Amino acid sequence: MELFDGLKQNIAGKKISIVFPEPTDIRVLGAAVRLKSDDLVEPILVGNPETIKELAGTRGLAVDNLEIIDPKSYPKFDEMVQSFIERRKGKATEDQARAILMDENYFGTMLVYMDLADGLVSGAIHSTGDTIRPALQIVKTKPGVSRTSGAFLMVGNRDSEKYIFSDCAININPDAQALAEIAVESAKTAEIFGIDPKVALLSFSTKGSAKSEEVTKVVEATRIAKELAPDLALDGELQFDASYVPSVAQQKAPGSAVAGQANVFVFPEIQSGNIGYKIAQRLGNFQAIGPILQGLNKPISDLSRGCNEEDVYKLSIITASQTLQSK
C-alpha cells in the first residue's frame, strides 16, 4: 500500500479540523478544497470571506462548504482575547492581545489551543518563525520536551524505503539534553508512518573511534535518550555507514541492536541534518516531506514557501495523522 493511502484510510471520515491561516494563497486554497472533497479534513480558513470566495471563483473552486472565519467579526473573539492573556501570563495587555490576534497565525493557533480546531498548517507565505512563534507561545511543548524540532520523512522508490531525518530545520546546535529529546520525538514521528523505529544518533565517530567535544555530546545524548525511553531501540554514537550498512555495522558496532538497520537518523546539529537530507533528496532521488514539527502539545505544521499544492495536501494529511497520535 502506498504510504499516503494508508494515512488517508486512518483519517478518512474522522472530521479532523485543520486551520489554514493562508487561504488567499491559491496553493493552500486548492489543497483545502481537495481535502474537504476527499473527506479527509475539515478545513477552517482564516481570513476575509469575500476575498477568499473571489479567489476561489477565479480558479473554479467551490468553497461554500468550507468554514471561513474572519478574525474581525469572530463572535468568540473576546473569549479568545481573555484566553490569550491568561496563557501569556501577563506578557500582553488586552489592547496588545486584540492587536496580536488580528494576525492570522496567532488567531489560528488560538483556535487550536482552545480546542476549536485539531491542528494548523501554515508557512506557504509566512516564514518558519512566523509559524512557530505563536505555537511556542500558545500551544507550547509537551511535558519533558524543552523545544520543538523539525523532521523530514524521506521516501524512496520502494515501499520499504521510509526514513526519518531529524533535526534538519529548527535547532542550530542542540545540547545533549535537547538532542536526546529530539531522538525520542523522532521515534514517535516514525510510528505515524508505520515505521518500527530504530534510532541512530549520528556522529563522525562510531563507539569511541574518535575523541572530541562533538562526539562526547552525542554519547551523552544517547545515554539521556535511553533513560527517557528505555524500551526504544536506540544507539549512538554511530557513523552513518555503521548505522545503515549491516556489513559495516558488524565491524564497527558488533552487538548493537540498531547499527546496520537504523531507520530514524538523528543528526548532531542542523548543518549536517540539512546537508544530509538534501543529498538524499537530490542525489538519491528521495522525496523529502516536511519539516514535520515535533514536540508540541498539538500539531502545528510549517510549509516551505516554495511548496506546491500537493505539498500542502500531503503535509495536511500528516498533520491530521499527528492529531490521532496525540489523542
Disulfide bonds with the S-S distance in Angstrom:
none
